[in-house]
C-alpha cells in the first residue's frame, strides 16, 4: 500500500507529535489529534480534566486553523461541569465533528492549499 504525502504527514502528527522538524501545520494537526483522541476515549469533560491548559489552548487554535473555530468553545467546559453539561458538551462536539472523516477533509484541504505549512516527508 502506497501512502500519500498527506497520509505521511497525518501519521507523523499522530505518532510523533508532528515530528522533529514540525512546522505550524504539523503542530496544529498533532494538537487537534491529541484532543480528538481524548474526546473519543472519554468525552469532552474528561479531555478537559486530563489534558493541560496549554494542550487545550493549542487544540482550540488547531481547530480554528483547520476551519473549525466553534470547537474551541466546546473545549472550554468548566472543570466542575455537571453530568448534564458534559453530555451537552459531547453532543456539541459531535455535531461540529461528526466523524473522523470531517477532520481528514479539513486537514487535506489545508494541506493541499498550504503545503509549506507542513514539514517535508
C-alpha positions as CSV (number, residue, x, y, z in Angstrom):
1,X,0.0,0.0,0.0
2,X,1.4,3.4,-1.0
3,X,0.8,6.3,1.3
4,X,0.3,9.8,0.0
5,X,2.2,12.7,1.4
6,X,-0.9,13.8,3.3
7,X,-1.1,10.3,4.8
8,X,2.5,10.5,5.9
9,X,2.0,14.0,7.5
10,X,-1.1,12.8,9.3
11,X,0.7,9.7,10.6
12,X,3.7,11.8,11.7
13,X,1.3,14.1,13.6
14,X,-0.5,11.2,15.2
15,X,2.6,9.1,16.1
16,X,5.4,11.7,16.5
17,X,3.6,14.9,17.7
18,X,4.4,16.4,14.3
19,X,8.0,15.2,14.1
20,X,11.3,16.8,14.9
21,X,11.2,19.5,12.3
22,X,7.5,20.2,12.7
23,X,6.1,23.4,11.2
24,X,2.9,25.3,12.1
25,X,0.6,22.9,10.3
26,X,2.2,19.8,11.8
27,X,1.9,21.2,15.3
28,X,-1.7,22.2,14.7
29,X,-2.6,18.7,13.4
30,X,-0.8,17.0,16.3
31,X,-2.7,19.2,18.9
32,X,-6.0,18.5,17.2
33,X,-5.4,14.8,17.1
34,X,-4.4,14.6,20.7
35,X,-7.6,16.3,21.9
36,X,-9.8,14.5,19.4
37,X,-8.4,11.2,20.6
38,X,-9.0,12.1,24.3
39,X,-12.6,13.1,23.4
40,X,-13.2,9.8,21.6
41,X,-11.9,7.9,24.6
42,X,-13.6,9.8,27.4
43,X,-15.6,12.7,26.2
44,X,-15.1,16.5,26.3
45,X,-15.1,16.9,30.1
46,X,-12.6,14.0,30.5
47,X,-10.3,15.6,27.9
48,X,-10.6,19.0,29.7
49,X,-9.7,17.3,33.0
50,X,-6.8,15.2,31.8
51,X,-5.1,17.4,29.3
52,X,-3.1,20.5,30.3
53,X,-4.4,24.1,29.8
54,X,-1.6,24.5,27.2
55,X,-2.7,21.4,25.3
56,X,-6.3,22.5,25.3
57,X,-5.3,26.0,24.1
58,X,-3.2,24.6,21.3
59,X,-6.1,22.3,20.3
60,X,-8.5,25.3,20.2
61,X,-6.1,27.1,18.0
62,X,-5.7,24.0,15.9
63,X,-9.4,23.5,15.3
64,X,-9.6,27.2,14.2
65,X,-6.5,26.6,11.9
66,X,-8.4,23.8,10.2
67,X,-11.6,25.8,9.8
68,X,-13.5,24.6,12.9
69,X,-13.3,27.6,15.3
70,X,-16.5,26.8,17.1
71,X,-14.9,23.6,18.5
72,X,-12.7,25.8,20.8
73,X,-15.8,27.0,22.6
74,X,-16.8,23.4,23.3
75,X,-13.3,22.7,24.8
76,X,-13.8,25.3,27.4
77,X,-16.1,23.2,29.6
78,X,-15.7,24.1,33.3
79,X,-13.7,21.6,35.4
80,X,-16.7,21.2,37.7
81,X,-19.2,20.6,35.0
82,X,-22.3,18.5,35.8
83,X,-23.1,15.3,34.0
84,X,-25.7,17.2,32.0
85,X,-23.2,19.8,31.0
86,X,-20.7,17.2,30.0
87,X,-23.3,15.3,27.9
88,X,-24.2,18.6,26.2
89,X,-20.5,19.3,25.5
90,X,-20.2,15.9,23.9
91,X,-23.3,16.5,21.8
92,X,-22.0,19.9,20.7
93,X,-18.6,18.4,19.8
94,X,-20.0,15.6,17.8
95,X,-22.4,18.0,16.0
96,X,-19.3,20.0,14.9
97,X,-17.1,17.0,14.3
98,X,-19.5,14.1,13.4
99,X,-16.7,11.7,12.4
100,X,-13.0,11.3,11.7
101,X,-13.7,12.0,8.0
102,X,-14.6,15.6,8.9
103,X,-11.1,16.1,10.4
104,X,-9.4,14.3,7.5
105,X,-11.2,16.5,4.9
106,X,-10.3,19.7,6.8
107,X,-6.7,18.6,7.0
108,X,-6.5,17.6,3.4
109,X,-7.9,20.9,2.2
110,X,-5.4,22.9,4.3
111,X,-2.6,20.6,3.2
112,X,-3.4,21.0,-0.5
113,X,-3.7,24.8,-0.3
114,X,-0.7,25.5,2.1
115,X,1.8,22.6,1.7
116,X,4.5,24.9,3.0
117,X,2.9,24.9,6.5
118,X,4.0,21.3,6.9
119,X,7.5,19.8,7.1
120,X,8.7,17.7,4.2
121,X,8.3,13.9,4.4
